[in-house]
Structures are given as structure tokens and as C-alpha cells.
Amino acid sequence: MAESKPSGCPVDHGKAAGGCPVDHSQAGTSMAGLNALNFMEPADQRVAPGQSAPLSTTRVASTIPMGSYVPAHQKEGQETWQYPSEQQYFNAMKRKGWDPQERDMKVIVSIHNTINEKGWAEVVEMEKTLHADAYVNAEPKLVRFMGRPKDLTPKARLLNVFGMANLPFDRHDWIVDRNGEEIRYVIDFYSGQPTPGKPISVYMDVRPALDNVGNAVDRLRMQFHKNILPLLPFRGALFGPPKPEAPRSSEAP
């Protein structure tokens, strides 16, 4: 997660595409010692050479449930993925050739965590909207993930070619456990328009990867649910939840 200094850090999304500084990617990094499933470097909580101020080594637990596989940078027995600490994030940025400032790490880590929580919320919404039957006695889980900032998705290329969007600054592939079935999701991260005095804006395009016909159909179905169904006047009659029955009087006729 050496080349020339990359661009696209979550703290400055106005630059050219390049990827989040802790994108868990193989790009620009030796493959030695990397996890074979998600290419994430081992957890490093050591103080970096030349570091001028102490950084927190506390890791915040996400709301994202883990699958059965527990990589080396996580802990056995935990139920959800843990985010990197300020020290881990700082060290990762250093390894990638960045020049991080200790005073910025709290904000950077917070942005990283918020973006991932938002992405997972969208995954869960799609899974439970389109595959509710699979989650009667289960919940979606994130099995593994991989950052691929150099690999543009076909959709991102097309949107850029037709002038509908700039290139995304990062891409993640998330493998989701759908009650025993592994489903790959693709997430493109786009920079929003910077607004003075406003927080950093990030747009995420979350959808199932086009690995099979079922995923392609799911993408169409989700667009219908999000963009068309709310506009239909008969939505409540045909697609909405059943209306509660009127209370019956307990008095005898």
C-alpha cells in the first residue's frame, strides 16, 4: 500500500489521480512481506526515523464485520475490521515517498475511516435491498480487500472519455460474503469540487463488479430502486411496504 511521489491523497483531492496514501496496493511497493490476499503491509507501530512528535497507536474498530479469514494486520477474535492508527498511517505514507506532517495525522485518519464507513454502508444497502433472502439469519461481511489505484475500471474510463467525470483518485476491490457466497464489489473514489471553508468532498461509486450476469443485473436493479422507483406514482401500491390494517373495533355489532 520507488516511484515518484504520488498524488491523490485524501487530504488534497484536487490533484491528479494516484491513490490514497494507504491504499493497501502493490503499486510502488516491494511485494516481499505483503499479505497475499489484500497486499496490505504488516502493521507497523514503530516511531519513524526523524519523527518530531508522538502519534497515537490506538486503532479504532470499524463497523465492518470480518469474514473467517484474519490477516496479519488484524487480531484474532475481533468481529470487525480495525482501522490503522495515526502511527501506522504515518509510517505507510513515509514508505510511499510522501512527506506527512504529524499534526495532520488525526484529520487524515479520520477522513480515511469516514470514507470506508460510507462505502460499507452503500454495500450493505445494495446487498439487503437486492438479496434480503440471503440475510435472514446472516449479515454481509467484508472478507478481504485490495487497493488498485492504477487500474481504472471500464466505467471510469468511459465516463472520462465522454467528459462526464474526471478520473478517480483511487479504486478499491472489496470481496463481500453473501451468506457463504463471495461477491466482488468495485469502488471508484472521485474528488468533489473544493469549497472554501467546507470539509473535503469525496464521491464514491460503489457497485458489484461485472464478474457475472447476476452482478450486471443487480447493477441495473439498484439503479431502478434508487433513480426510477422514487419517481413512480404507484410506488406505494406495488413496491412499497404493506400498509397497516385499520384497527378493528372490539365491540360486538
C-alpha positions, 0 to 999 in steps of 0.5 A, spaced: 500 500 500 520 507 488 516 511 484 515 518 484 511 521 489 504 520 488 498 524 488 491 523 490 491 523 497 485 524 501 487 530 504 488 534 497 483 531 492 484 536 487 490 533 484 491 528 479 489 521 480 494 516 484 491 513 490 490 514 497 496 514 501 494 507 504 491 504 499 493 497 501 496 496 493 502 493 490 503 499 486 510 502 488 511 497 493 516 491 494 511 485 494 516 481 499 512 481 506 505 483 503 499 479 505 497 475 499 490 476 499 489 484 500 497 486 499 496 490 505 503 491 509 504 488 516 502 493 521 507 497 523 507 501 530 514 503 530 516 511 531 519 513 524 526 515 523 526 523 524 519 523 527 518 530 531 512 528 535 508 522 538 502 519 534 497 515 537 497 507 536 490 506 538 486 503 532 479 504 532 474 498 530 470 499 524 463 497 523 465 492 518 464 485 520 470 480 518 469 474 514 473 467 517 479 469 514 484 474 519 490 477 516 496 479 519 494 486 520 488 484 524 487 480 531 484 474 532 477 474 535 475 481 533 468 481 529 470 487 525 475 490 521 480 495 525 482 501 522 490 503 522 492 508 527 495 515 526 502 511 527 501 506 522 498 511 517 504 515 518 509 510 517 505 507 510 505 514 507 513 515 509 514 508 505 510 511 499 515 517 498 510 522 501 512 527 506 506 527 512 506 532 517 504 529 524 499 534 526 495 532 520 495 525 522 488 525 526 484 529 520 487 524 515 485 518 519 479 520 520 477 522 513 480 515 511 475 511 516 469 516 514 470 514 507 470 506 508 464 507 513 460 510 507 462 505 502 460 499 507 454 502 508 452 503 500 454 495 500 450 493 505 444 497 502 445 494 495 446 487 498 439 487 503 435 491 498 437 486 492 438 479 496 434 480 503 433 472 502 440 471 503 440 475 510 435 472 514 439 469 519 446 472 516 449 479 515 454 481 509 461 481 511 467 484 508 472 478 507 478 481 504 480 487 500 485 490 495 487 497 493 488 498 485 489 505 484 492 504 477 487 500 474 481 504 472 475 500 471 471 500 464 466 505 467 471 510 469 474 510 463 468 511 459 465 516 463 472 520 462 472 519 455 465 522 454 467 528 459 462 526 464 467 525 470 474 526 471 478 520 473 478 517 480 483 518 485 483 511 487 479 504 486 478 499 491 476 491 490 472 489 496 470 481 496 463 481 500 460 474 503 453 473 501 451 468 506 457 463 504 457 466 497 463 471 495 461 477 491 466 482 488 464 489 489 468 495 485 469 502 488 471 508 484 473 514 489 472 521 485 474 528 488 468 533 489 469 540 487 473 544 493 469 549 497 472 554 501 471 553 508 467 546 507 470 539 509 473 535 503 468 532 498 469 525 496 464 521 491 464 514 491 461 509 486 460 503 489 457 497 485 458 489 484 463 488 479 461 485 472 464 478 474 457 475 472 450 476 469 447 476 476 452 482 478 450 486 471 443 485 473 443 487 480 447 493 477 441 495 473 436 493 479 439 498 484 439 503 479 431 502 478 430 502 486 434 508 487 433 513 480 426 510 477 422 507 483 422 514 487 419 517 481 413 512 480 406 514 482 404 507 484 410 506 488 406 505 494 401 500 491 406 495 488 413 496 491 412 499 497 411 496 504 404 493 506 400 498 509 397 497 516 390 494 517 385 499 520 384 497 527 378 493 528 373 495 533 372 490 539 365 491 540 360 486 538 355 489 532 
